[in-house]
Amino acid sequence: MKDPGITMNAEFHGSAVSVLSSDPLLGTFELTCSTGGTIEVLLDRYSAEALLSALAQFLAHDEDARASWLQ
């Protein structure tokens, strides 16, 4: 088991999602880690929908900041 005190950062660099299967829907995309390696993220329909929801919530923070700045 990994040491929970160690943090690794990873970034998404706009790589495409690779569709592995249509039924059931499965795919992958890659993140580049701070150690120089890559992390392959497996997506199914449920996790893709959850990721979209989390990203929409993240982007809403920027919209709130813009709206208060424009007032």
N, C-alpha and C positions, 0 to 999 in steps of 0.2 A: 504494500500500500504506500502511496506517495505521502511525503511529509506535508501536512496541511499548512505549515508555516511558509512554504515556498510558493511564490506567485509567478505565474508565467503569463505574459501578455501575448495576444495574437491579434492579427489584423486581417481584414478582408480586403483583397485587392481587386475586386470586381471580376473574379473568375466566374465563368458560366457554371450553372448547375447542370450536372450530368444526370440524365434520366436513366436509371438502371432498369426500371420496370414500369409498365403502365397499369398493370392489374396484378397485385396491388401497386399503387403509386409509390415508388421509391427513387431517391436520387441522392447525390452527394455534391458538396462543394468544399473547397479547401481554404484554410486559414494559414497564414504564415506566422510562425511563432518567433518570439524574441530570441530563442536559442538558435534560430536559423532553420529549424525543421518545419514541417508542415503538419497540420492537423486536418484529417478528412472528417467532415461532418456528414453523418447520414441523416437524410430527411425522409419522413413518411408524411402522409397527408396531415395527420394531427400535429406533428412537430412543425411542419411548414406553416400551418395556420397559426399556431402559437407564436412562431417567430415573426410572422407578419403583424400580429397584434402588438407584440412587444416593440417592433420597429415603428409602428404607427404612434404608439404612446411616446416613444423617444422623440419622434419628429414633432409631436404636438408641443413639446417643451420649447422648441425653437419658434413655433408659431405664436405661443404665448408671449415670448420675449419680443418678437417683432411687433405684436399688437400693442403691448404696453409702451414700446419705444415710439410708435407712430402717434400715440395720443398726446 
